[in-house]
Amino acid sequence: MKFDKVRWGIIGCGDVTEVKSGPAFQKINNSELVAVMRRTGELAKDYAKRHDVPKWYDDADELINDPDVDIVYIATPPGSHKEYTIKAAKAGKPVYVEKPMARTFEECQEMIAACEQAGVPLYVAYYRRAQERFLKIKELLANGEVGEVRFVSSTQYQKARKDVLDPERLPWRVQPELAGGGLFYDLASHTLDLLDFLLGPIKSVQGFASNQAVYYRAEDIVTGTYLFESGIHGVGNWCFSAFDDVDVNEIVGSKGKITFSTFENEPIVLTTASGTEQWSFNRPEHVHQPLVETIVTDLTTGSSKCPSTGVTGARTNWVMGEMVKNYY
């Protein structure tokens, strides 16, 4: 599958597409955003007008079957990812789907199978895999700066956000039927996918999930331990009703450690017996853009440069599912 120019259509042109992703499609060479869809047609029309997009729809099927759309970007909550992915695949369209890839690992497998059967690529929006700051960590590891990696630890906790305190108006991110789980699925998925990217696949997982603050039905704290195929050990703690906001990962090796944040723009710090070094990076204006550039390269040259595919995205869903299976 090869295109001279990649023409994008977005299903679900909500907040995430305003700055993080949508404008990137227009700024990349050989790439263009040609259609958007939202169930409320007036909102789709408004988005199209503001972003200079020629077509808008209030029906996903119409966008998927538009002959001017080459690839479908699914930016809806995870509950509809499988449905739209399968429809796009049957229409012969490549798919770029938001993270987490789906609500369950089983749904991910169905999405992969549909795309394989249709002969179309499936990409997942774990955009950190293509950003400079995380590529730097991968380079440090590849160069043996910490020696042999022994273990990784991740700690993320935050105050309960105001939008989860009203049980009558809960955001979709804490509704398991829409999100797959709670904020763990929405946020920890980024960290777990990064660990897969930096350290390789995880082969064994154990975890505990609970709801301590009882603001909503989904889990609000998860603790997990995991073993990577390489033999590296890992442990993670995620809590969404704590007193403060903290986000820190440490990759510890035989000669040093790398400390970094998943979400904050803190410097990457390398600590060894020789002292410390650190690197700072500007956050991309459109955080999806570096990853989308790899997708456009794949679709215009026939290469396989995109580091975030259905196969890698599904692995993250499997890990999360193993960690919360005691809860659901």
Salt bridges, closest charged atoms under 4 A:
GLU18 OE2 - ARG50 NH2 2.71
GLU18 OE1 - HIS51 NE2 2.87
GLU32 OE1 - LYS5 NZ 3.53
ASP46 OD2 - ARG50 NE 2.81
ASP61 OD1 - LYS87 NZ 3.02
ASP66 OD2 - LYS55 NZ 3.01
ASP68 OD1 - ARG7 NH1 3.48
ASP68 OD2 - LYS55 NZ 2.74
ASP70 OD2 - ARG7 NE 3.04
GLU83 OE2 - LYS87 NZ 3.35
GLU98 OE2 - HIS288 NE2 3.36
GLU107 OE2 - ARG103 NH2 2.69
GLU110 OE1 - LYS82 NZ 3.20
GLU139 OE2 - LYS136 NZ 2.99
GLU148 OE1 - ARG150 NH1 2.93
GLU177 OE1 - ARG217 NH2 2.84
ASP186 OD1 - LYS99 NZ 3.21
ASP186 OD2 - ARG173 NE 3.04
ASP193 OD2 - ARG129 NE 2.73
ASP196 OD1 - ARG129 NH2 2.96
ASP196 OD2 - ARG315 NE 2.77
ASP245 OD2 - ARG161 NH2 3.34
GLU250 OE2 - LYS257 NZ 2.82
GLU285 OE1 - LYS27 NZ 3.55
GLU285 OE2 - HIS286 NE2 3.74
GLU322 OE1 - LYS325 NZ 3.04
